[in-house]
């Protein structure tokens, strides 16, 4: 059953250049018509964007007043450094953290090497953030299976452990199989979890985007969807329309299954995300 007034939220990444930052805030301005419930700012592989993440998250919060969720990972940082980052966010008025293990600089499939006096697992990061008493903490969820888990059930065990340590919500990897999202939320509810699970929605608008996603897909992309994108890879207009259609369909299905909101991976652009939201009609009163 659908919830009334599902939330709508956006993910952005820290730009590498001043020009990129201008484009980011142009996208934020365009998407402001949606009146997002929150936004999040990513943290690059290997901790590569740590300082930019802090700056961009604080800038977005200061300029827009949006509830801003800062991603924070275990990669390349000691416990003392993580605590200092949390203190910096707390002082800036940012009270929402997405606590992630993160990917090594070499990529998501590279072996994990714990930083000396650092964290090995995201649940340790959740525990530290929770100890502050001022943060609402989110974590990652994987509808099919956590890439490090040996089974779906073990992945759910990990989520439950993070909830016990203080997490209150989770954002999923991009969803292309609504039935996998439903399976995850059903199992969590069966175990008594009260985590809010926001499905990640990514309107794929180019074949380049699609190929980059494959490294992170972990079985999430159905063969039929892969074939559709591959068939139209040299037709940009068709790629965009297919991506928007798929994102709209997936959004409809997870909302029908009771999702409390949608979290859009924007890639710092507005048009395709805004088109999906218009087609869904979830913010019809704010979008003219």
N, C-alpha and C positions, 0 to 999 in steps of 0.2 A: 504494500500500500504506500502511495506517495505521501511524503510529509508536506505540510503547508509551508510555503516560502522556503525552499531549500537554499542553503548558502551558496554563494559563488565566490571563488577566490582565484588568485593568480600567482604563478611562480615566475620570478625574474632571475636573471643571472648578472653578476657584476661585470660591466663592460671593461674592456682593456684600454680603451682610448677615450679622450674627451668627446670625440664625435659620437662614439658609442653611447656615452652617458647622455648626450643630448637626445639621441634616438630613443633611449630607454624612457626618458621622462616625457617624450612625445607620445610614446605608446601608453604610458601611465595616464597621461592627460586624456587620450582618446578613450581609454577603458573606464575612466572615471564616471562616465554616463551610467555604467552598470552599478555603481555604488558597491564595490566589493566588500565582503564581510571581513576579509583579511588578505594579505599578500605575503609571499615568502621570498627570501633571497638565498640563492644557493651558495655553496662552498666548494670550490674547485677540487678536482682530483689531486690527491697528494697534499691537500691543504694549500694549493697554489694561489688561491684568491683570498686568503685569510683577511688581510688588511682591507682589500677592496670590498669584501663582503660586509665587514664591520662598517665601513664608510657608507656604502650604498644603503644598507639597512637603516642606519641612523638618518641618512639624508631623506629617504622615502618617508620615514616616520615623522621627521621634523616638517617636511614640506606638505604632506598630505593628511597627516593624522590617522592614516589607516592603521588598524591593528597589523603590526609587522612581525612576522615570524622569521627569525634568523636561523639559518642552518648552521650547525656546528658538528664537526666530525672529530674522530679520534686520531686522525692521520697527522703525523709530523709535529705533534705538540705534547709537551709534558703535562702532567696534572696541574702543575703550578701555572703554566701558560693558559690552560683551559679555564682555570679558576679566574685568572686575570681578565680573560675575554668575557666571561659571565658577569664579572663585576662591572666591566665597561658597559655592557648592555643594560645592566640594572641601573647604572647611573644615568644612561641616556633615556630611560623610561621604557625600554623595550623589555617586555615581560613574557615573551613567547619564544620558545626555542624548539627547533626540530633536531633532536639528538640522533646522530647517525654514526655508524662505524666509519663510513666513507671508503673510497677506493684508493688504492696505492697510486702514486704518480705514474706508474707503468701501465695502469689500466685495470679494469674491474676483474680480470682473470689472473692478475699477477699475484704471487704469494703474499700473504699478509705478514708484515714484520712490525712488531710492536716497538714504538719509540721508547727508548730508555726512560723509566719513570713515567710512562704514558699509559693509555688505556688499550686493552685488547678487544673489548666488546662494547657495543653501544649501551648495554644496560648499566655499565659502570659510569658512563657519561650521564645517563638519566639519573642515577643515584646522586651524583654530585650536584647537578642542576636542581634536583628536588631539595637538597639540603639547604639551599638558599632560602626556600620558603616563599619566594616571590615570583617564580616562573611557572607558567603553564607549559607543559612539556609534551611535544609530539614525537612520534617515531615513524620509521618506514614500515610499510606492510607490502607483502608480495602475494598477490592473489593465487598464483600457481604454486610457488614454493620459494622460500628464501634460497638464494644461490649457494649458501654454505650449509643448508640443512640437508639431512639424509632422507627426510620424508616431509610431506605436508603437515603431518601432526607435530613433528618437531618444530617446524616453523611457527605453528600456532603456540606451542609451548614457550617459545622465545618471546612472542608478543605478550603473552600472559605474564611472563616474568617482568617485562618492562612496565606493564600496567601495575603490577604489585609494587614496583620501585618508584612509581609516581607519574607515569605517562597517562595522559587523559584522552589523547586522540592519535590517529595515525593517518598518514597520507600514503596512498598506494603508488607503486610503480604504474606507468601508463597502462590503462585497461583497454584491451581489444576483445576480451572474452568476458562479457558480463556474467556468464554462468560461473566463472572462476571467482569473481568478486562476491557473488551470492553464496558460493560454497564457503568462502572465508568468513563472511559475516555471520552466516548461519552457525558455523562451528564455534565461533567466538561467543555468540549468544547462548548456545547450548552449554558452554562452560561457565556461564555467568559473567562474562566480560561486559563492562559498560563503556569500553572504548568507542569513540566516534571514529568511523573509518571513512575518510574522504577518498573517493575514487579519483585517480589522476587521469585527466583527459588531455590528449595531445592531438590537435588537428594537423596531420601530416600534410604539408603543402608542396613538398619537393622530394625527388628521389634521393637527393643528397641527405636530407633529414632522415629519410627512411633507412638508408644504409648505416648512418651513424647510430640509429636506435638499436640496430641488431645486436651491437655489443652488450647492450643492457637489457635485452628483451627477456632472456631466461625462459623461452618457450611461450611468451605471452602473445605472440603474433600468429594467428591462425594461417594455415597454408593458403586458404582462399584469399585472405587479405594480402598476403605476400605476392601471390600471383597477380592480383589486380594492380598493385603498385608497379610490379615489374613489367606488366603489359603496357602500361602508360608512361613509363619512365622518361620518354623523350617528348612528352606532350604536357608542358607545364600547366596549361589551363585544366586539362583533365585530371592531372595529379591533385591540383588544389581542390577541385570539386569533389573528387573521390574522398580525399582526406576529410573535408568538411562533412560530407554525407556520413562517413563512418563514425566520426566523432559525435555527430548528432544522434545517430542510431544508438551508439553505446550509451550516451548520456541518457537518452529516453529509457533504455532498459534498466540501467542501474537506479534511476529515479523511481521507476515503476516497482523496483525491488525494495524500495525503502531507504535508499541512500539519503543522508541528511544534507548533502551538498555536493558540489562539483569543484575540483581543483584543477585549473587549466595550466598546462605547461605552455607558456606563451612564446618562449624563445625571444623575448623582448620585442615582439611585434603584436599588433592589435587586431588586424583586419579579420584573420581567419577565426580567431577566438570570438570576436564580436559577432561574426556571422553565425556561428554555432549557437550562441546565446540568443540571438534574434530568432532563429528557427525553433528553438526550444520554447520561447515565450516565457522564460522563467523570470525575467525582469521587464515585462512588457510595460509596467507603469513608469519605468525610468528611462527606457529607450524609445525615443520618438521615431 
